Amino acid sequence: MGVLLAIILLVVNIPVYRFVFKLWFADEEDFNKSVRYSFTPDLFSLFKGKYIEDRIASAKLSFYIFVCLAIVGIEFGIVYGLITWIMG
């Protein structure tokens, strides 16, 4: 039951992910740049002179993923707790 609830919450929260996306990233290009920098080794960014930009973009993407998963985790705890309390 817990896995099914987690999957349902992951799907139902798509509008929330979009809202957080619009808060955190300027546009899709900003998001794509964050993904690109996340897969670029830090040494390459250092030699290109974009190390700080790489670290900030990678942190933005990591924080976005963390917030989305935290939202689902908190909702899961609340809903699962309510279900087990009601079911007794």
ROVEX-398387 format. One record per atom (N, C-alpha, C, O, CB): residue number from 1; residue in three letters; chain; atom name; x, y, z. Coordinates in steps of 0.1 Angstrom, whole numbers, plus 5000, padded with zeros to 4 digits. Glycine has a CB too. Example, Ala and Ser with C-alpha at 12.3 -4.5 7.8 and 13.67 -1.06 7.14 Angstrom:
2
1|ALA|A|N|5132|4943|5078
1|ALA|A|CA|5123|4955|5078
1|ALA|A|C|5132|4967|5078
1|ALA|A|O|5142|4967|5085
1|ALA|A|CB|5113|4955|5090
2|SER|A|N|5128|4978|5071
2|SER|A|CA|5137|4989|5071
2|SER|A|C|5129|5000|5079
2|SER|A|O|5134|5011|5080
2|SER|A|CB|5141|4994|5057
END
This chain:
88
1|MET|A|N|5008|4988|5000
1|MET|A|CA|5000|5000|5000
1|MET|A|C|5009|5013|5000
1|MET|A|O|5005|5022|4994
1|MET|A|CB|4991|5000|5012
2|GLY|A|N|5020|5012|5007
2|GLY|A|CA|5028|5024|5008
2|GLY|A|C|5035|5027|4994
2|GLY|A|O|5036|5039|4991
2|GLY|A|CB|5039|5021|5018
3|VAL|A|N|5039|5017|4987
3|VAL|A|CA|5045|5020|4973
3|VAL|A|C|5034|5026|4964
3|VAL|A|O|5037|5036|4957
3|VAL|A|CB|5051|5007|4967
4|LEU|A|N|5022|5021|4964
4|LEU|A|CA|5012|5026|4956
4|LEU|A|C|5009|5041|4960
4|LEU|A|O|5007|5049|4951
4|LEU|A|CB|4999|5018|4957
5|LEU|A|N|5008|5044|4972
5|LEU|A|CA|5006|5057|4977
5|LEU|A|C|5017|5067|4972
5|LEU|A|O|5014|5078|4968
5|LEU|A|CB|5004|5058|4992
6|ALA|A|N|5029|5062|4973
6|ALA|A|CA|5041|5070|4969
6|ALA|A|C|5040|5073|4954
6|ALA|A|O|5043|5084|4950
6|ALA|A|CB|5054|5064|4972
7|ILE|A|N|5036|5063|4946
7|ILE|A|CA|5035|5065|4931
7|ILE|A|C|5024|5075|4928
7|ILE|A|O|5025|5083|4920
7|ILE|A|CB|5033|5052|4924
8|ILE|A|N|5013|5073|4935
8|ILE|A|CA|5001|5083|4933
8|ILE|A|C|5005|5097|4936
8|ILE|A|O|5002|5106|4929
8|ILE|A|CB|4989|5078|4941
9|LEU|A|N|5012|5099|4948
9|LEU|A|CA|5017|5112|4951
9|LEU|A|C|5027|5118|4942
9|LEU|A|O|5026|5130|4939
9|LEU|A|CB|5023|5112|4965
10|LEU|A|N|5036|5110|4936
10|LEU|A|CA|5045|5114|4927
10|LEU|A|C|5038|5120|4914
10|LEU|A|O|5042|5130|4909
10|LEU|A|CB|5055|5103|4923
11|VAL|A|N|5028|5113|4910
11|VAL|A|CA|5020|5117|4898
11|VAL|A|C|5011|5129|4901
11|VAL|A|O|5011|5139|4893
11|VAL|A|CB|5012|5106|4892
12|VAL|A|N|5004|5129|4912
12|VAL|A|CA|4995|5140|4915
12|VAL|A|C|5002|5153|4917
12|VAL|A|O|4996|5164|4915
12|VAL|A|CB|4987|5136|4928
13|ASN|A|N|5015|5153|4922
13|ASN|A|CA|5022|5165|4925
13|ASN|A|C|5029|5171|4913
13|ASN|A|O|5037|5181|4914
13|ASN|A|CB|5032|5162|4935
14|ILE|A|N|5026|5167|4901
14|ILE|A|CA|5032|5173|4889
14|ILE|A|C|5030|5188|4888
14|ILE|A|O|5039|5195|4885
14|ILE|A|CB|5027|5166|4876
15|PRO|A|N|5018|5193|4891
15|PRO|A|CA|5016|5208|4891
15|PRO|A|C|5024|5215|4902
15|PRO|A|O|5029|5226|4899
15|PRO|A|CB|5001|5211|4893
16|VAL|A|N|5026|5208|4913
16|VAL|A|CA|5035|5214|4923
16|VAL|A|C|5049|5215|4918
16|VAL|A|O|5056|5224|4921
16|VAL|A|CB|5034|5206|4936
17|TYR|A|N|5054|5204|4911
17|TYR|A|CA|5068|5204|4906
17|TYR|A|C|5069|5216|4896
17|TYR|A|O|5079|5223|4896
17|TYR|A|CB|5071|5191|4899
18|ARG|A|N|5059|5218|4888
18|ARG|A|CA|5060|5229|4878
18|ARG|A|C|5060|5243|4885
18|ARG|A|O|5067|5252|4881
18|ARG|A|CB|5047|5229|4869
19|PHE|A|N|5052|5244|4896
19|PHE|A|CA|5052|5256|4904
19|PHE|A|C|5066|5259|4910
19|PHE|A|O|5072|5270|4909
19|PHE|A|CB|5042|5256|4915
20|VAL|A|N|5072|5249|4916
20|VAL|A|CA|5085|5250|4922
20|VAL|A|C|5096|5253|4911
20|VAL|A|O|5105|5261|4913
20|VAL|A|CB|5089|5237|4930
21|PHE|A|N|5094|5247|4899
21|PHE|A|CA|5103|5249|4888
21|PHE|A|C|5103|5264|4884
21|PHE|A|O|5113|5270|4882
21|PHE|A|CB|5099|5240|4876
22|LYS|A|N|5091|5270|4883
22|LYS|A|CA|5090|5284|4879
22|LYS|A|C|5096|5293|4890
22|LYS|A|O|5101|5304|4886
22|LYS|A|CB|5075|5287|4876
23|LEU|A|N|5095|5289|4902
23|LEU|A|CA|5101|5297|4913
23|LEU|A|C|5117|5296|4912
23|LEU|A|O|5123|5306|4915
23|LEU|A|CB|5096|5292|4926
24|TRP|A|N|5122|5285|4909
24|TRP|A|CA|5136|5282|4911
24|TRP|A|C|5144|5285|4898
24|TRP|A|O|5155|5290|4899
24|TRP|A|CB|5138|5268|4915
25|PHE|A|N|5139|5282|4886
25|PHE|A|CA|5146|5284|4874
25|PHE|A|C|5140|5296|4866
25|PHE|A|O|5128|5297|4866
25|PHE|A|CB|5146|5271|4865
26|ALA|A|N|5148|5303|4859
26|ALA|A|CA|5143|5315|4851
26|ALA|A|C|5135|5310|4839
26|ALA|A|O|5125|5316|4836
26|ALA|A|CB|5155|5323|4847
27|ASP|A|N|5140|5300|4833
27|ASP|A|CA|5133|5294|4821
27|ASP|A|C|5139|5280|4819
27|ASP|A|O|5147|5275|4827
27|ASP|A|CB|5135|5303|4808
28|GLU|A|N|5134|5274|4808
28|GLU|A|CA|5139|5260|4805
28|GLU|A|C|5154|5260|4802
28|GLU|A|O|5160|5250|4805
28|GLU|A|CB|5131|5254|4793
29|GLU|A|N|5159|5270|4796
29|GLU|A|CA|5173|5271|4792
29|GLU|A|C|5181|5271|4805
29|GLU|A|O|5192|5264|4806
29|GLU|A|CB|5176|5283|4784
30|ASP|A|N|5177|5278|4815
30|ASP|A|CA|5184|5278|4828
30|ASP|A|C|5184|5263|4834
30|ASP|A|O|5194|5259|4840
30|ASP|A|CB|5177|5287|4838
31|PHE|A|N|5173|5256|4833
31|PHE|A|CA|5172|5242|4838
31|PHE|A|C|5181|5234|4830
31|PHE|A|O|5189|5226|4835
31|PHE|A|CB|5157|5237|4837
32|ASN|A|N|5181|5235|4816
32|ASN|A|CA|5190|5227|4808
32|ASN|A|C|5204|5229|4811
32|ASN|A|O|5212|5220|4811
32|ASN|A|CB|5187|5230|4793
33|LYS|A|N|5208|5242|4814
33|LYS|A|CA|5221|5245|4817
33|LYS|A|C|5225|5239|4830
33|LYS|A|O|5237|5234|4832
33|LYS|A|CB|5223|5261|4818
34|SER|A|N|5216|5238|4840
34|SER|A|CA|5219|5232|4853
34|SER|A|C|5221|5217|4851
34|SER|A|O|5230|5211|4857
34|SER|A|CB|5207|5234|4862
35|VAL|A|N|5213|5211|4842
35|VAL|A|CA|5215|5196|4839
35|VAL|A|C|5228|5194|4832
35|VAL|A|O|5236|5185|4836
35|VAL|A|CB|5203|5191|4831
36|ARG|A|N|5231|5202|4823
36|ARG|A|CA|5244|5201|4815
36|ARG|A|C|5256|5202|4825
36|ARG|A|O|5265|5194|4824
36|ARG|A|CB|5245|5212|4804
37|TYR|A|N|5256|5212|4833
37|TYR|A|CA|5267|5214|4843
37|TYR|A|C|5268|5203|4853
37|TYR|A|O|5279|5200|4858
37|TYR|A|CB|5265|5227|4850
38|SER|A|N|5256|5197|4856
38|SER|A|CA|5257|5186|4866
38|SER|A|C|5264|5174|4860
38|SER|A|O|5270|5166|4868
38|SER|A|CB|5242|5182|4869
39|PHE|A|N|5264|5172|4847
39|PHE|A|CA|5271|5161|4841
39|PHE|A|C|5285|5164|4836
39|PHE|A|O|5292|5155|4832
39|PHE|A|CB|5263|5155|4829
40|THR|A|N|5288|5177|4837
40|THR|A|CA|5302|5181|4833
40|THR|A|C|5311|5180|4845
40|THR|A|O|5308|5185|4856
40|THR|A|CB|5302|5196|4828
41|PRO|A|N|5322|5173|4843
41|PRO|A|CA|5332|5172|4854
41|PRO|A|C|5337|5185|4859
41|PRO|A|O|5339|5194|4850
41|PRO|A|CB|5344|5163|4850
42|ASP|A|N|5339|5187|4872
42|ASP|A|CA|5343|5200|4877
42|ASP|A|C|5357|5204|4871
42|ASP|A|O|5359|5216|4870
42|ASP|A|CB|5344|5199|4892
43|LEU|A|N|5365|5195|4868
43|LEU|A|CA|5378|5198|4863
43|LEU|A|C|5377|5205|4849
43|LEU|A|O|5384|5215|4846
43|LEU|A|CB|5387|5186|4861
44|PHE|A|N|5368|5201|4841
44|PHE|A|CA|5365|5207|4828
44|PHE|A|C|5360|5221|4830
44|PHE|A|O|5365|5231|4823
44|PHE|A|CB|5355|5199|4819
45|SER|A|N|5351|5223|4839
45|SER|A|CA|5346|5236|4842
45|SER|A|C|5356|5245|4847
45|SER|A|O|5357|5257|4844
45|SER|A|CB|5334|5235|4852
46|LEU|A|N|5365|5240|4855
46|LEU|A|CA|5376|5248|4861
46|LEU|A|C|5385|5253|4850
46|LEU|A|O|5389|5265|4849
46|LEU|A|CB|5385|5240|4871
47|PHE|A|N|5389|5245|4840
47|PHE|A|CA|5397|5249|4829
47|PHE|A|C|5390|5258|4820
47|PHE|A|O|5396|5267|4813
47|PHE|A|CB|5402|5237|4821
48|LYS|A|N|5377|5257|4819
48|LYS|A|CA|5369|5267|4810
48|LYS|A|C|5367|5280|4817
48|LYS|A|O|5362|5289|4811
48|LYS|A|CB|5356|5260|4806
49|GLY|A|N|5370|5281|4830
49|GLY|A|CA|5367|5293|4838
49|GLY|A|C|5353|5294|4842
49|GLY|A|O|5349|5306|4845
49|GLY|A|CB|5371|5305|4829
50|LYS|A|N|5346|5283|4843
50|LYS|A|CA|5332|5284|4847
50|LYS|A|C|5329|5275|4859
50|LYS|A|O|5318|5270|4860
50|LYS|A|CB|5323|5280|4835
51|TYR|A|N|5339|5274|4868
51|TYR|A|CA|5337|5265|4879
51|TYR|A|C|5326|5270|4889
51|TYR|A|O|5318|5262|4893
51|TYR|A|CB|5351|5264|4887
52|ILE|A|N|5326|5282|4892
52|ILE|A|CA|5316|5288|4901
52|ILE|A|C|5302|5287|4895
52|ILE|A|O|5293|5283|4902
52|ILE|A|CB|5319|5303|4905
53|GLU|A|N|5301|5290|4882
53|GLU|A|CA|5288|5289|4875
53|GLU|A|C|5283|5274|4875
53|GLU|A|O|5272|5271|4877
53|GLU|A|CB|5289|5294|4861
54|ASP|A|N|5293|5265|4873
54|ASP|A|CA|5290|5250|4874
54|ASP|A|C|5284|5246|4887
54|ASP|A|O|5274|5239|4888
54|ASP|A|CB|5302|5242|4870
55|ARG|A|N|5291|5251|4898
55|ARG|A|CA|5287|5247|4912
55|ARG|A|C|5273|5252|4915
55|ARG|A|O|5265|5245|4921
55|ARG|A|CB|5298|5252|4922
56|ILE|A|N|5271|5265|4911
56|ILE|A|CA|5258|5271|4914
56|ILE|A|C|5247|5264|4906
56|ILE|A|O|5236|5261|4912
56|ILE|A|CB|5258|5286|4910
57|ALA|A|N|5249|5261|4893
57|ALA|A|CA|5239|5254|4885
57|ALA|A|C|5236|5240|4891
57|ALA|A|O|5225|5236|4891
57|ALA|A|CB|5243|5254|4871
58|SER|A|N|5247|5233|4894
58|SER|A|CA|5245|5220|4900
58|SER|A|C|5237|5220|4913
58|SER|A|O|5229|5212|4916
58|SER|A|CB|5259|5213|4902
59|ALA|A|N|5240|5230|4921
59|ALA|A|CA|5233|5231|4934
59|ALA|A|C|5219|5235|4932
59|ALA|A|O|5210|5229|4939
59|ALA|A|CB|5240|5242|4943
60|LYS|A|N|5216|5243|4922
60|LYS|A|CA|5202|5246|4919
60|LYS|A|C|5194|5234|4915
60|LYS|A|O|5183|5232|4920
60|LYS|A|CB|5201|5257|4908
61|LEU|A|N|5200|5225|4907
61|LEU|A|CA|5193|5213|4903
61|LEU|A|C|5191|5204|4914
61|LEU|A|O|5181|5198|4916
61|LEU|A|CB|5201|5206|4891
62|SER|A|N|5202|5202|4922
62|SER|A|CA|5201|5193|4934
62|SER|A|C|5190|5198|4944
62|SER|A|O|5183|5190|4949
62|SER|A|CB|5214|5192|4941
63|PHE|A|N|5190|5211|4946
63|PHE|A|CA|5180|5216|4955
63|PHE|A|C|5166|5214|4950
63|PHE|A|O|5157|5211|4958
63|PHE|A|CB|5182|5231|4958
64|TYR|A|N|5164|5216|4937
64|TYR|A|CA|5151|5214|4931
64|TYR|A|C|5146|5200|4933
64|TYR|A|O|5135|5197|4937
64|TYR|A|CB|5151|5218|4916
65|ILE|A|N|5155|5190|4930
65|ILE|A|CA|5151|5176|4932
65|ILE|A|C|5148|5173|4947
65|ILE|A|O|5139|5166|4950
65|ILE|A|CB|5163|5167|4927
66|PHE|A|N|5157|5179|4956
66|PHE|A|CA|5154|5176|4970
66|PHE|A|C|5141|5182|4974
66|PHE|A|O|5134|5175|4982
66|PHE|A|CB|5166|5183|4978
67|VAL|A|N|5137|5194|4970
67|VAL|A|CA|5124|5200|4974
67|VAL|A|C|5113|5192|4969
67|VAL|A|O|5103|5189|4976
67|VAL|A|CB|5123|5214|4968
68|CYS|A|N|5114|5187|4956
68|CYS|A|CA|5103|5179|4951
68|CYS|A|C|5101|5166|4958
68|CYS|A|O|5090|5162|4961
68|CYS|A|CB|5105|5176|4936
69|LEU|A|N|5112|5159|4962
69|LEU|A|CA|5112|5147|4969
69|LEU|A|C|5107|5149|4984
69|LEU|A|O|5100|5141|4990
69|LEU|A|CB|5125|5140|4969
70|ALA|A|N|5111|5161|4989
70|ALA|A|CA|5107|5164|5003
70|ALA|A|C|5092|5166|5004
70|ALA|A|O|5086|5162|5013
70|ALA|A|CB|5115|5176|5008
71|ILE|A|N|5087|5173|4994
71|ILE|A|CA|5072|5175|4993
71|ILE|A|C|5065|5162|4993
71|ILE|A|O|5055|5160|5001
71|ILE|A|CB|5068|5183|4981
72|VAL|A|N|5069|5153|4985
72|VAL|A|CA|5063|5140|4984
72|VAL|A|C|5065|5132|4997
72|VAL|A|O|5055|5126|5002
72|VAL|A|CB|5068|5131|4972
73|GLY|A|N|5076|5133|5003
73|GLY|A|CA|5079|5126|5016
73|GLY|A|C|5070|5131|5027
73|GLY|A|O|5065|5123|5035
73|GLY|A|CB|5093|5127|5020
74|ILE|A|N|5069|5144|5028
74|ILE|A|CA|5060|5150|5038
74|ILE|A|C|5046|5146|5036
74|ILE|A|O|5039|5142|5046
74|ILE|A|CB|5061|5165|5039
75|GLU|A|N|5041|5147|5024
75|GLU|A|CA|5027|5143|5021
75|GLU|A|C|5025|5128|5024
75|GLU|A|O|5014|5125|5029
75|GLU|A|CB|5024|5146|5006
76|PHE|A|N|5035|5120|5020
76|PHE|A|CA|5034|5106|5023
76|PHE|A|C|5032|5103|5038
76|PHE|A|O|5023|5095|5042
76|PHE|A|CB|5046|5098|5017
77|GLY|A|N|5040|5110|5046
77|GLY|A|CA|5039|5108|5060
77|GLY|A|C|5026|5112|5066
77|GLY|A|O|5020|5105|5074
77|GLY|A|CB|5050|5116|5067
78|ILE|A|N|5021|5123|5061
78|ILE|A|CA|5008|5128|5066
78|ILE|A|C|4996|5118|5061
78|ILE|A|O|4988|5114|5069
78|ILE|A|CB|5005|5142|5061
79|VAL|A|N|4996|5115|5048
79|VAL|A|CA|4985|5107|5043
79|VAL|A|C|4986|5093|5048
79|VAL|A|O|4976|5087|5052
79|VAL|A|CB|4985|5107|5027
80|TYR|A|N|4998|5087|5049
80|TYR|A|CA|4999|5073|5054
80|TYR|A|C|4995|5073|5069
80|TYR|A|O|4989|5063|5073
80|TYR|A|CB|5013|5068|5052
81|GLY|A|N|4999|5083|5076
81|GLY|A|CA|4995|5084|5090
81|GLY|A|C|4980|5085|5092
81|GLY|A|O|4975|5078|5101
81|GLY|A|CB|5002|5096|5097
82|LEU|A|N|4974|5093|5084
82|LEU|A|CA|4959|5094|5085
82|LEU|A|C|4952|5081|5081
82|LEU|A|O|4943|5077|5088
82|LEU|A|CB|4955|5105|5076
83|ILE|A|N|4957|5075|5071
83|ILE|A|CA|4951|5062|5067
83|ILE|A|C|4953|5051|5078
83|ILE|A|O|4943|5044|5081
83|ILE|A|CB|4958|5057|5054
84|THR|A|N|4964|5050|5084
84|THR|A|CA|4966|5040|5094
84|THR|A|C|4958|5044|5107
84|THR|A|O|4953|5035|5114
84|THR|A|CB|4981|5038|5097
85|TRP|A|N|4957|5057|5109
85|TRP|A|CA|4949|5061|5121
85|TRP|A|C|4934|5058|5119
85|TRP|A|O|4927|5054|5128
85|TRP|A|CB|4951|5076|5124
86|ILE|A|N|4929|5061|5107
86|ILE|A|CA|4915|5058|5104
86|ILE|A|C|4912|5043|5103
86|ILE|A|O|4902|5039|5108
86|ILE|A|CB|4911|5065|5090
87|MET|A|N|4921|5036|5097
87|MET|A|CA|4919|5021|5096
87|MET|A|C|4920|5014|5110
87|MET|A|O|4916|5003|5112
87|MET|A|CB|4929|5015|5087
88|GLY|A|N|4927|5021|5119
88|GLY|A|CA|4927|5017|5133
88|GLY|A|C|4937|5006|5135
88|GLY|A|O|4939|5002|5147
88|GLY|A|CB|4915|5012|5137
END
